Amino acid sequence: MTENEKKLLQAKHRLEEAEMHDRQKERKARTRRLIQEGAILEKALPQTTQMTLKQLEDFLCEVFKPIR
């Protein structure tokens, strides 16, 4: 393997590592946002804490259904 090939391979690996780091950062940010939104929902509508996910979905769809 020539020196240029090694450098190219190293650059490719650095790029892949940077992309992986960015994806991980985005996942963590999304997870944090979802947790915060869930906490706000529970604070605003405490009755939702006793609902199953399906019941919660149905409740929210009913409350926020589009008016036509």
N, C-alpha and C positions, 0 to 999 in steps of 0.2 A: 504494500500500500504506500503510495507516494505521500509526501508531506502535504501537498494540496488536497488530496483525498481525505487525509486525516483532519485537516482544518475544516473542510466542507462537512464532514461527518460530525465534528464537534459543534459546528454552528447549527446544524440540523437538530442535534440533541438539545442544545441550549434553547432553541426556538420551541421545541416540543415541551420542554420543561416550563418555559414561560407561559405557554398556552395552557398547560395543565394547571399551573398556579392560578391563572386568571379564571379558569372554569371553577376551581375550588373556591376562590374568593366570591364569585357570583353565586354559587350554591349556598355558601354561608350567609351571604347578604339576603338571599331569598328566604332561607330558613328563619333568620332573625325577623324579617318583615312579617312572615306568616305567624310567628309566635306573638309578635306585638299586635297584629290585627286580631288574633284570637283573644288576647287579653282585653282589648278594647271592646270586642263583641260581648264577652262575659261581663264586663263592667257595665255596659249599656243595657244589656238584656240578661240579667242574672238567671232567668228561667231557662235559658238555653243550656246551662250547665247540666241539667237533668235530662236533656234530649239525646237520643242516638244521633249519629251522623245523618241518617236518612230523615229523621224527624226535623233536624235542624235545616237540612237542605229544603225540605218541603215547606217549612215555616218561612224561610227567607224568600223562596220563590213566590209564595203566596203574598207576602208583604210587599215585595218589590216587583211584582209582575207588571209588565208594561200596560199602560192605559191606552186603549185604542178607540 
